[in-house]
């Protein structure tokens, strides 16, 4: 065996062995040569529009690539929309940018086992680095980055995508009939969906539309759109993205400007289950219909194919409508979010900041709500449906709020278990919608340690072991197999009883409410189960109980920043 790479036999003698020292030396040389030649099979082609490279167009290079090859594109404008043919498992076909060169291109079509690496760290301005994908003269001429059939194992990383999109209403993605898998959309800057920035008014157009299984959508910066992410995915994670500058006046027709939107009951058929929304930041969503999430089923009954959402540690700052409007989806587990200045466009009266009254078996726990509008009357802070786990949240109003209810109309917010009406004592609240606001908690904040556990140890489970039955496993995730070369997705770690009694999850069986653990942990029936560490590896429980909101006392920067693994990558 030559270094574990290839086996060579000469007259029955294994490579690296032989009866004589000379034979051994000769065979070692042959083995080394073979190894070098095998590693050299992956080619890196230069694409230079003005000549002097291997190719003058990206398409000609992409067409010539073999699995494992790379097309490195040098500075210039490429008036083309190349299609990257499929690679093979473990041998990607990669299109990237030469160093800090600036490359402008109309669009791309991807296939399985491909990578599009733009070398721009979000947020980035068009024409400042790497790939700028744009068609401002015809912004609805075709997808900025799309795929025309179901594909798997593909990357869209660190690109600037602006003033482009398909007539079907999306910048990056596919139609709902194309179900793909293992798609990684990370560190991109997306703006002005399907419009020219100088003439913005448009119908519905969405930056990202993923459908299928196992997507990681992370560290992107999105602005000027209708629905930021219109999704139909399973076992997927949407984390540490930034959404900002959404204006209903820029849209026309169906103009509610939601961040996360899914509606499988509206004449379409796909499943939407086991999705995590974590650590995202939304600010400056202007208009009475501007929301954070809208998960709905238009049939007016429980959605049979859409359930189990984890929505946690997100920050919503200055939005026109309520943060959530969820209809008929069961098991929407909402906890530890900071909602600042929701209902800010005249919708406070008779409004609801977080609404899921027609969704069963969900939660609103450990939330932090802050209102600074001049007046708000007769509104609910949150509402959720049957079997809901609610309370242990805080609201504060600096204006003239009155008749503020909790989970039921005409029932004061402070009547719900553990709720508080108190100033959360932010580090630095400046003005509504300012992304530089710091919503961390000062020492002495009443939100510190005021939270509660998410679920409890099952009634029949006690003692120790690596299989833990809990009352409701819907609060947790096991990573969904989404770690990749650019980022790590950690399974949740939990704590039972106290923060020091913690362990990480390796698998979740939602039908039996069973967590498989990395090591044995002691517990007793009915004991509280907390989230100890979330998917990006950040510890969120340090004391005897969790803090309220998205920023545990003493935690990192605000607003969330993309993971360091998403820095510009040169292939």
Secondary structure, DSSP 8 states (H G I E B T S, - for coil): -BTTTB--EETTEETT--SSHHHHHHHHHHHHHHHHHHHTTS-EEEE-TTSSSSBSSHHHHHHH--TT-EEEE-SEEEEEEEE----BTTB-EEEEE-TT-EEEEEEEE--SSEEEE----SS--TTSSEEEE--GGGTTEE-SEE-SS--EEEEEES-EEEEEEETTTEEEE--TT--EEEEEEES-EEEEETSBTTB--BS--EEEE-EEEEEEEES-EEES-SSSEE-EEEEEEEES-EEEEEEGGGB-SS----SEEE-TTSS----EEEEEEES-EEEEEESTT--SEEE--TTSS--TTEEEEEEES-EEEEESS-SEEE-S-EEEEEES-EEES-STTTT-TT-EEEEETT--S-EEES-EEEE-SSEEEEEEEEEE-TT-EEE--EEEESSEEEEEESSSTTSBGGGSTT-EES---EEE--STT-TT-EEEE-TT-TTTT----SEEB-TT--B--SEEEBS-GGG----TT--BTTB-----EEEESSTTSEEEEEEEETTTTEEEESS---B-TT-EEEEEE-TTS-B---SSS--SSSS-TT---SS----GGGS----
